[in-house]
Amino acid sequence: MPGGYIAMYLRISDDDGDIGLEKRESISISNQRKVLLDFINEDVTLAKYSVREFLDDGYSGVNFRRPGIQKLLKEVQEGNVECIIVKDLSRFGRNYVEAGDYIEQLFPLLGIRFIAVSDRFDSFENSGGIEVGFKNLIHDLYSKDLSQKIKSVKRMYQEKGKYCGGDVPYGYIYTGNKKTEAAKDIYLPDPEAANIVKRIFFMAANGKKVSEIAECLNEEGISIPGIYKNRTANQNYRIKNRTKNLWTNEHIRGIIQNEVYLGIYVCRKSTTVSPKEAVQNERTDYLKFENAHQGLVTKEVFDAAQKAIQTIGKRGRYKKDGNVPALQGKVKCGYCGYSMNYNGRSANKSYVCRMGKSCGSCLRINADVLERTVLDIVTAISAVIRQTEKREIIERSQEYLKSRKMREEQRILEMKAERYKTHRMFLYRQWKDGNMTKEKYIGEKNESIQKEAQ
């Protein structure tokens, strides 16, 4: 059986032209998988190999910053792949320069077979050349052209105040009328979450600080927005903290500052510069549409709640003397998993869990003790690393000297063997010239052969 395996690569994305119901069905992941498996099973040579699948679902092909393709290329570097098979060249990549480098240079150099089934390309039967180059160029230009068209359409919808995707604010649900005039409202209130939003605004308007509001919600066990959406809307928000999920000041501040709760639809907050990469726009570039949906609070309540933001003191008081704590931002609470803040205002400088009562641990760690402990650990680790590096240097030096000595000894033996061959030629001439008897020539020649063999 062959030593490597067949790498079956599948990809689909909406960002580079994989749109339209008919086309999307033809290049769906399940369809790609079926086409490739059928092709492999029908080929006697390929059927002998084991098959491993690499998948990128929702990633554009205009670059190679895709987790699936990166795993595949790592396997290629480690020499585990015998053959790469894709449905068509555009599945592998739409950047004609990078895709061409891999298909026409790297893979042939490593002896890896590359097959694009729909394009009828097999690197074992043809080397690519101008045909593959043109196809990759066409895929690249098509992707860029379609990307510009999609951006233009999205911008047109934004200018008309229509929903063009993005996260639905906490407290609302999307109506589903993305591109029609069937409904006036873009969002509809989510009864359970909308009540929490209203409570937050009213507590802030009545003078409660954001930290006090967060503590109140945490004491009642109310789910944070991400957890709530995962539970009620079957979404898959990434929750950073695996220990506890608590309301933070940032959660509360983000809600209080969001004009969406006045019934204002805000769009064009960011601009996509490349697939999976966007930059934040200036607030002056935002597009705002009033009465786009039902507001959850009045303008009076909204303005009053802003005072809760304005009264929050600036952080970083410990920086007055210019000294920043070495571990600031690097210490996590062992009870709730959130960051611990440095408190340097008292004589007993310490790190305190920023979640306060919400955490419930009242954890406080002496800053000097913690920093000394970390320094001791880092010093010990550094000593081990230095000792290991020193030992490795010594071992490499010894190996080099040993290898050098062996090469010198080998060269000496080769020179001696060469001298014995030369000596036998001299004995032969002596015998031919009559200066040596045949018996003596044979005896000395055999002796020379034995010494050469030794």
C-alpha positions as CSV (number, residue, x, y, z in Angstrom):
1,M,0.0,0.0,0.0
2,P,1.2,3.6,-0.6
3,G,2.7,5.5,2.3
4,G,0.8,8.8,1.9
5,Y,-2.9,9.5,1.4
6,I,-5.2,11.5,-0.9
7,A,-6.1,14.9,0.5
8,M,-9.6,15.8,-0.6
9,Y,-10.1,19.6,-0.3
10,L,-13.6,21.2,-0.2
11,R,-14.5,24.9,-0.1
12,I,-17.5,27.1,-0.4
13,S,-18.1,30.8,0.3
14,D,-20.6,33.6,-0.4
15,D,-17.8,36.2,-0.6
16,D,-16.2,35.2,-3.9
17,G,-19.1,34.5,-6.1
18,D,-20.5,31.2,-4.8
19,I,-24.0,32.5,-4.9
20,G,-27.3,31.8,-6.6
21,L,-29.5,28.8,-5.7
22,E,-28.6,26.7,-8.8
23,K,-24.9,27.4,-8.6
24,R,-24.7,27.0,-4.8
25,E,-26.3,23.5,-5.1
26,S,-23.8,22.5,-7.7
27,I,-20.8,23.5,-5.6
28,S,-22.2,22.6,-2.1
29,I,-20.0,20.8,0.2
30,S,-22.0,17.6,-0.1
31,N,-21.9,17.8,-3.8
32,Q,-18.2,18.4,-3.9
33,R,-17.6,15.4,-1.6
34,K,-19.7,13.1,-3.7
35,V,-18.0,14.1,-7.0
36,L,-14.5,13.6,-5.5
37,L,-15.3,10.3,-3.8
38,D,-16.9,8.9,-7.0
39,F,-13.8,10.0,-9.0
40,I,-11.4,8.3,-6.5
41,N,-13.4,5.1,-6.3
42,E,-13.6,4.8,-10.1
43,D,-9.8,5.2,-10.6
44,V,-7.9,2.0,-9.9
45,T,-4.7,3.9,-9.0
46,L,-6.3,6.3,-6.6
47,A,-8.6,3.7,-5.0
48,K,-5.6,2.1,-3.3
49,Y,-4.9,5.2,-1.2
50,S,-6.6,6.2,2.1
51,V,-8.5,9.5,1.9
52,R,-8.5,12.4,4.3
53,E,-10.8,15.4,4.0
54,F,-9.9,19.1,4.4
55,L,-12.8,21.6,4.6
56,D,-13.2,25.4,4.5
57,D,-16.9,26.3,4.8
58,G,-17.6,30.0,4.6
59,Y,-14.0,31.1,3.5
60,S,-13.2,33.0,0.4
61,G,-10.7,31.7,-2.1
62,V,-9.0,35.0,-2.8
63,N,-6.3,34.2,-0.3
64,F,-4.9,31.2,1.5
65,R,-5.6,32.4,5.1
66,R,-8.1,29.6,5.5
67,P,-7.8,27.0,8.4
68,G,-8.5,24.0,6.2
69,I,-6.0,24.9,3.5
70,Q,-3.4,25.7,6.1
71,K,-3.8,22.3,7.7
72,L,-3.5,20.7,4.2
73,L,-0.3,22.7,3.4
74,K,1.2,21.7,6.7
75,E,0.6,18.0,5.9
76,V,2.2,18.7,2.5
77,Q,5.3,20.1,4.2
78,E,5.5,17.0,6.4
79,G,5.4,14.7,3.4
80,N,2.2,13.0,4.3
81,V,0.2,13.7,1.1
82,E,0.5,11.8,-2.1
83,C,-2.3,13.5,-4.1
84,I,-4.5,16.6,-3.7
85,I,-7.9,16.5,-5.4
86,V,-10.5,19.3,-5.7
87,K,-13.7,19.7,-7.7
88,D,-12.3,22.6,-9.8
89,L,-9.4,24.9,-9.7
90,S,-11.4,27.8,-8.1
91,R,-12.1,25.6,-5.1
92,F,-8.4,25.4,-4.3
93,G,-7.9,29.2,-4.8
94,R,-9.0,32.2,-6.8
95,N,-5.7,34.1,-6.5
96,Y,-4.0,33.1,-9.7
97,V,-0.5,34.0,-8.5
98,E,-0.5,32.0,-5.3
99,A,-2.6,29.1,-6.8
100,G,-0.3,28.9,-9.8
101,D,2.8,28.8,-7.6
102,Y,1.4,25.8,-5.7
103,I,0.0,23.9,-8.7
104,E,2.8,24.5,-11.2
105,Q,5.9,24.7,-8.9
106,L,5.6,23.5,-5.3
107,F,3.5,20.4,-5.8
108,P,5.5,19.1,-8.8
109,L,8.7,19.7,-6.9
110,L,7.5,17.6,-4.0
111,G,6.2,14.9,-6.3
112,I,2.5,15.6,-5.3
113,R,-0.2,14.8,-7.8
114,F,-2.9,17.5,-8.2
115,I,-6.3,16.8,-9.7
116,A,-9.1,19.2,-10.5
117,V,-12.0,17.0,-11.6
118,S,-14.3,19.4,-13.3
119,D,-11.5,21.2,-15.1
120,R,-10.1,17.8,-16.2
121,F,-6.6,18.7,-14.9
122,D,-4.2,16.1,-13.7
123,S,-0.6,17.2,-13.0
124,F,0.6,13.6,-13.9
125,E,-0.8,14.0,-17.4
126,N,0.0,17.7,-18.0
127,S,2.1,20.4,-16.4
128,G,-0.5,23.1,-16.4
129,G,1.2,25.9,-18.3
130,I,-0.8,28.6,-20.0
131,E,-4.2,26.8,-19.7
132,V,-4.0,26.6,-15.8
133,G,-2.6,30.1,-15.7
134,F,-5.6,31.5,-17.7
135,K,-8.1,29.7,-15.7
136,N,-6.7,30.9,-12.4
137,L,-6.5,34.4,-13.7
138,I,-10.2,34.3,-14.8
139,H,-11.2,33.0,-11.4
140,D,-9.2,35.8,-9.7
141,L,-10.7,38.5,-11.9
142,Y,-14.2,37.1,-11.6
143,S,-14.0,37.1,-7.8
144,K,-12.7,40.7,-7.7
145,D,-15.4,41.9,-10.2
146,L,-18.2,40.1,-8.3
147,S,-16.9,41.4,-5.0
148,Q,-17.1,45.0,-6.3
149,K,-20.7,44.4,-7.5
150,I,-21.8,43.0,-4.2
151,K,-20.3,46.0,-2.4
152,S,-22.1,48.3,-4.7
153,V,-25.4,46.6,-4.2
154,K,-24.9,46.5,-0.4
155,R,-24.0,50.3,-0.4
156,M,-27.2,51.0,-2.4
157,Y,-29.3,49.1,0.1
158,Q,-27.6,50.9,3.0
159,E,-28.3,54.3,1.5
160,K,-32.0,53.3,1.3
161,G,-31.9,52.3,5.0
162,K,-32.5,48.6,4.3
163,Y,-31.0,45.8,6.4
164,C,-27.8,44.3,4.8
165,G,-26.8,41.8,7.4
166,G,-24.8,42.0,10.6
167,D,-25.5,41.3,14.2
168,V,-29.1,42.0,15.4
169,P,-28.9,44.2,18.6
170,Y,-29.7,42.6,21.9
171,G,-33.4,43.2,22.7
172,Y,-34.5,42.8,19.1
173,I,-35.2,40.1,16.5
174,Y,-34.8,40.5,12.7
175,T,-38.1,40.6,10.8
176,G,-36.7,38.7,7.9
177,N,-37.8,41.3,5.3
178,K,-34.3,42.0,4.0
179,K,-34.9,43.4,0.5
180,T,-38.6,44.2,0.4
181,E,-41.0,46.9,1.3
182,A,-43.4,44.4,3.0
183,A,-42.6,45.6,6.5
184,K,-41.6,49.0,7.8
185,D,-39.7,47.8,10.8
186,I,-36.2,46.3,10.3
187,Y,-36.2,44.9,13.9
188,L,-39.0,43.8,16.2
189,P,-38.7,43.8,20.0
190,D,-37.8,40.5,21.6
191,P,-40.1,40.6,24.7
192,E,-37.7,39.0,27.2
193,A,-34.5,40.8,26.2
194,A,-36.3,44.1,25.5
195,N,-37.5,44.2,29.1
196,I,-33.9,43.8,30.3
197,V,-32.7,46.6,28.0
198,K,-35.5,48.9,29.4
199,R,-34.5,48.0,33.0
200,I,-30.8,48.9,32.2
201,F,-31.8,52.3,30.8
202,F,-34.2,53.1,33.7
203,M,-31.6,52.1,36.3
204,A,-29.0,54.3,34.7
205,A,-31.5,57.2,34.3
206,N,-32.2,56.9,38.1
207,G,-28.5,57.4,38.9
208,K,-27.1,53.9,39.1
209,K,-23.6,53.4,37.8
210,V,-22.8,50.8,35.2
211,S,-21.0,48.6,37.7
212,E,-24.1,48.6,40.0
213,I,-26.3,47.7,37.1
214,A,-24.0,44.8,36.1
215,E,-23.9,43.6,39.7
216,C,-27.7,43.7,39.8
217,L,-28.2,41.6,36.7
218,N,-25.5,39.1,37.8
219,E,-27.2,38.6,41.2
220,E,-30.5,37.8,39.4
221,G,-28.7,35.3,37.1
222,I,-29.7,37.0,33.9
223,S,-27.9,35.7,30.8
224,I,-25.5,38.0,29.0
225,P,-26.4,38.8,25.4
226,G,-24.2,36.2,23.8
227,I,-25.5,33.4,26.0
228,Y,-29.0,34.5,25.5
229,K,-28.8,34.5,21.7
230,N,-27.1,31.1,21.7
231,R,-30.0,29.8,23.8
232,T,-33.0,31.5,22.1
233,A,-31.9,32.1,18.5
234,N,-29.8,29.0,18.0
235,Q,-26.8,31.1,17.2
236,N,-23.1,30.3,17.9
237,Y,-21.6,33.3,19.6
238,R,-18.0,32.7,20.8
239,I,-17.9,33.2,24.6
240,K,-14.4,34.2,25.6
241,N,-14.7,33.4,29.3
242,R,-15.1,29.6,30.0
243,T,-15.3,30.0,33.8
244,K,-18.3,32.3,34.3
245,N,-20.3,34.6,32.0
246,L,-21.1,37.8,33.8
247,W,-22.4,41.2,32.8
248,T,-19.5,43.6,32.7
249,N,-19.4,47.4,32.6
250,E,-18.7,47.2,28.9
251,H,-21.9,45.3,28.3
252,I,-23.9,47.9,30.1
253,R,-22.1,50.9,28.5
254,G,-22.5,49.4,25.0
255,I,-26.3,49.1,25.5
256,I,-26.7,52.6,27.0
257,Q,-24.7,54.3,24.2
258,N,-26.5,52.4,21.3
259,E,-28.9,54.7,19.5
260,V,-30.7,51.6,18.0
261,Y,-32.9,51.6,21.2
262,L,-34.3,55.0,20.1
263,G,-35.6,53.4,16.9
264,I,-32.7,54.6,14.8
265,Y,-31.1,52.1,12.3
266,V,-27.4,52.7,12.0
267,C,-25.3,51.1,9.2
268,R,-22.0,51.5,7.4
269,K,-20.2,51.3,10.7
270,S,-17.3,49.3,9.0
271,T,-15.9,48.7,5.6
272,T,-14.7,45.3,4.3
273,V,-11.1,45.6,3.0
274,S,-10.6,41.9,2.3
275,P,-12.5,38.7,3.1
276,K,-12.9,38.3,6.9
277,E,-11.2,41.7,7.5
278,A,-13.0,45.0,8.1
279,V,-12.0,48.4,9.4
280,Q,-14.1,50.6,11.6
281,N,-15.4,53.8,9.9
282,E,-15.5,57.2,11.6
283,R,-18.8,58.1,13.3
284,T,-19.3,60.9,10.7
285,D,-19.5,58.2,8.0
286,Y,-22.3,56.3,9.7
287,L,-25.7,56.3,8.0
288,K,-28.6,56.8,10.4
289,F,-32.3,56.3,9.7
290,E,-34.8,57.4,12.3
291,N,-38.1,55.6,12.9
292,A,-36.7,52.5,11.2
293,H,-38.2,50.3,14.0
294,Q,-39.9,50.5,17.3
295,G,-37.7,52.1,20.0
296,L,-37.4,50.6,23.4
297,V,-36.9,53.9,25.3
298,T,-37.8,57.5,24.9
299,K,-35.3,60.3,24.1
300,E,-35.6,61.7,27.6
301,V,-34.7,58.3,29.2
302,F,-31.9,57.8,26.7
303,D,-30.3,61.2,27.4
304,A,-30.7,60.7,31.2
305,A,-29.0,57.3,31.0
306,Q,-25.9,58.9,29.2
307,K,-25.0,60.6,32.5
308,A,-24.1,57.1,33.9
309,I,-21.4,57.0,31.2
310,Q,-20.2,60.6,31.8
311,T,-19.7,60.2,35.5
312,I,-17.4,57.2,35.2
313,G,-13.9,58.3,36.2
314,K,-11.0,57.8,33.9
315,R,-9.0,54.7,34.4
316,G,-5.2,54.4,34.9
317,R,-4.7,56.5,38.1
318,Y,-1.7,54.3,38.9
319,K,0.0,55.8,35.9
320,K,0.5,59.2,37.5
321,D,4.1,58.4,38.5
322,G,4.8,57.0,35.1
323,N,5.1,53.4,36.3
324,V,2.9,50.8,34.8
325,P,2.4,47.6,36.8
326,A,4.3,44.7,35.2
327,L,1.3,42.3,35.4
328,Q,-1.5,44.8,34.5
329,G,-3.9,43.1,32.1
330,K,-2.2,39.6,32.6
331,V,-3.8,38.5,35.9
332,K,-7.0,36.5,35.8
333,C,-9.3,35.7,38.7
334,G,-9.3,32.0,39.5
335,Y,-13.0,32.1,40.5
336,C,-14.7,33.9,37.6
337,G,-12.0,34.0,34.9
338,Y,-12.2,37.8,34.4
339,S,-9.2,40.2,34.6
340,M,-8.0,41.5,37.9
341,N,-7.3,45.3,38.1
342,Y,-4.3,46.8,39.8
343,N,-5.1,48.9,42.9
344,G,-2.2,51.1,43.7
345,R,-4.0,53.9,45.6
346,S,-3.4,52.3,49.1
347,A,-0.2,51.4,50.9
348,N,-1.0,47.7,50.3
349,K,-0.9,47.6,46.5
350,S,-2.8,44.7,45.2
351,Y,-4.7,43.1,42.3
352,V,-8.4,42.9,42.7
353,C,-11.1,41.1,40.7
354,R,-12.8,43.7,38.5
355,M,-16.1,41.9,38.8
356,G,-16.5,42.8,42.4
357,K,-19.6,41.5,44.1
358,S,-20.6,39.7,40.8
359,C,-17.7,37.4,41.2
360,G,-18.4,36.7,44.9
361,S,-14.8,35.7,45.7
362,C,-13.6,39.2,47.0
363,L,-10.2,38.0,45.8
364,R,-7.3,40.3,46.5
365,I,-3.7,39.4,45.8
366,N,-0.7,41.4,47.2
367,A,1.0,42.9,44.1
368,D,4.6,42.6,45.5
369,V,4.1,39.0,46.5
370,L,2.5,38.1,43.1
371,E,5.2,39.9,41.1
372,R,8.0,38.3,43.1
373,T,6.5,34.8,42.7
374,V,6.1,35.3,38.9
375,L,9.7,36.6,38.7
376,D,11.0,33.6,40.6
377,I,9.1,31.3,38.2
378,V,10.3,33.1,35.1
379,T,13.9,33.1,36.4
380,A,13.7,29.3,37.1
381,I,12.3,28.6,33.7
382,S,15.0,30.9,32.1
383,A,17.7,29.0,34.0
384,V,16.4,25.7,32.7
385,I,16.2,27.0,29.2
386,R,19.8,28.4,29.4
387,Q,21.0,25.1,30.8
388,T,19.2,23.1,28.1
389,E,20.6,25.4,25.4
390,K,24.1,25.1,26.8
391,R,23.8,21.3,26.9
392,E,22.5,21.3,23.3
393,I,25.4,23.5,22.2
394,I,27.9,21.2,23.9
395,E,26.3,18.1,22.4
396,R,26.3,19.8,18.9
397,S,30.0,20.7,19.3
398,Q,30.9,17.2,20.4
399,E,28.9,15.7,17.5
400,Y,30.7,18.1,15.1
401,L,34.1,17.3,16.4
402,K,33.3,13.6,16.3
403,S,32.0,13.9,12.8
404,R,35.1,15.9,11.8
405,K,37.4,13.3,13.3
406,M,35.6,10.5,11.5
407,R,35.9,12.4,8.2
408,E,39.6,12.8,8.7
409,E,40.1,9.2,9.6
410,Q,38.0,8.2,6.5
411,R,40.1,10.4,4.3
412,I,43.4,8.9,5.7
413,L,42.1,5.3,5.0
414,E,41.0,6.3,1.5
415,M,44.5,7.7,0.8
416,K,46.1,4.5,2.1
417,A,43.8,2.4,-0.1
418,E,44.8,4.5,-3.0
419,R,48.5,3.9,-2.3
420,Y,48.0,0.2,-2.3
421,K,46.4,0.4,-5.7
422,T,49.3,2.5,-7.0
423,H,51.7,0.0,-5.4
424,R,50.1,-2.9,-7.3
425,M,50.5,-1.0,-10.6
426,F,54.2,-0.5,-9.7
427,L,54.6,-4.3,-9.0
428,Y,52.9,-5.1,-12.3
429,R,55.3,-2.9,-14.3
430,Q,58.3,-4.5,-12.4
431,W,57.1,-8.0,-13.4
432,K,56.5,-7.0,-17.0
433,D,59.9,-5.3,-17.3
434,G,61.6,-8.5,-16.0
435,N,62.7,-7.0,-12.7
436,M,60.6,-9.4,-10.6
437,T,59.7,-13.0,-10.8
438,K,56.1,-14.1,-11.3
439,E,55.9,-15.8,-7.9
440,K,57.2,-12.8,-6.1
441,Y,54.8,-10.5,-8.0
442,I,51.7,-12.7,-7.1
443,G,52.8,-12.9,-3.5
444,E,53.3,-9.1,-3.0
445,K,50.1,-8.3,-5.0
446,N,48.0,-10.6,-2.7
447,E,49.5,-9.1,0.3
448,S,48.7,-5.6,-1.0
449,I,45.1,-6.6,-1.7
450,Q,44.7,-7.9,1.9
451,K,46.0,-4.7,3.4
452,E,43.7,-2.6,1.2
453,A,40.7,-4.7,2.3
454,Q,41.6,-4.2,6.0
